[in-house]
Amino acid sequence: MKKNKDISEINNKADTAQLIDYLEGSIADEMILSSFIRGIEVIKVSKNNITLKCPSVESKNMITEHYLPSIKQGVYEVYGSP
């Protein structure tokens, strides 16, 4: 059972890296990237949802208020569906 959990964590890390790579190409502001975007983590992927973990409430608020369209486009680019 532990082995399956490790595989899931590895996939989540790969998914996170792909999403952040996409966002680094679409968001030019280095301060925003380092302060808010690079701290996100994909923690769950299901058929219709993706769950992201933000490092702080401030990060969540900033992303939700200003960068949600970029996140949605990044999810589309990484997973092939909205």
MOZITA-V60885 format. One record per residue. N is the residue number from 1. SS is DSSP state (H for helix, E for strand, - for the rest). PHI is phi in radians with two decimals (NA if undefined). Layout:
N & SS & PHI
N & SS & PHI
//
This chain:
1 & - & NA
2 & H & -1.06
3 & H & -1.06
4 & H & -1.10
5 & H & -1.09
6 & H & -1.07
7 & H & -1.09
8 & H & -1.06
9 & H & -1.12
10 & H & -1.08
11 & H & -1.09
12 & H & -1.10
13 & H & -1.15
14 & H & -1.14
15 & H & -1.08
16 & H & -1.06
17 & H & -1.06
18 & H & -1.12
19 & H & -1.12
20 & H & -1.15
21 & H & -1.00
22 & H & -1.06
23 & H & -1.14
24 & H & -1.11
25 & H & -1.42
26 & H & -1.93
27 & - & -2.02
28 & - & -1.48
29 & - & -1.37
30 & H & -1.09
31 & H & -1.12
32 & H & -1.12
33 & H & -1.06
34 & H & -1.30
35 & H & -1.45
36 & H & -2.20
37 & H & -1.34
38 & - & -1.19
39 & - & -1.55
40 & - & -1.29
41 & E & -2.53
42 & E & -1.34
43 & E & -1.95
44 & E & -2.72
45 & E & -2.23
46 & - & -2.20
47 & - & -0.99
48 & - & -2.02
49 & - & -2.47
50 & E & -2.25
51 & E & -1.92
52 & E & -1.91
53 & E & -1.89
54 & - & -1.79
55 & - & -1.25
56 & - & -2.76
57 & H & -1.12
58 & H & -1.08
59 & H & -1.09
60 & H & -1.04
61 & H & -1.11
62 & H & -1.09
63 & H & -1.13
64 & H & -1.11
65 & H & -1.34
66 & H & -2.14
67 & H & -2.20
68 & H & -1.03
69 & H & -1.04
70 & H & -1.16
71 & H & -1.09
72 & H & -1.08
73 & H & -1.16
74 & H & -1.09
75 & H & -1.09
76 & H & -1.07
77 & H & -1.15
78 & H & -1.35
79 & H & -1.80
80 & - & 1.38
81 & - & -2.66
82 & - & -1.24
//
